[in-house]
Amino acid sequence: MPRFLQTSTDLPDGPPPEVLMEIDVAWERAQEMFASDVRLHFEVDSQEAHVWAELRLADGSVVERLSASEALALACGDVSAPLALVA
């Protein structure tokens, strides 16, 4: 008798349409940011187990420091201020 029972391997060919739509929206949002002079840069302090992000211009100068939560919200399109630079 086998140790594990065989389960169905009938998987869909890809994500459902609503997930594909969300991926498209995220892609467009990312492209808008790449088209601007602003970059989202992450920093990690492994000793303190702390992560944060910085909005930087193309020359590397820091415009704004963001918490990890704020950076995630920005990446998800849930934040508008103080990110007028990105728009």
Secondary structure, DSSP 8 states (H G I E B T S, - for coil): --SS--------SS--HHHHHHHHHHHHHHHHHHHSSEEEEEEEETTTTEEEEEEEETTS-EEEEEEHHHHHHHHTT---TTGGGT-
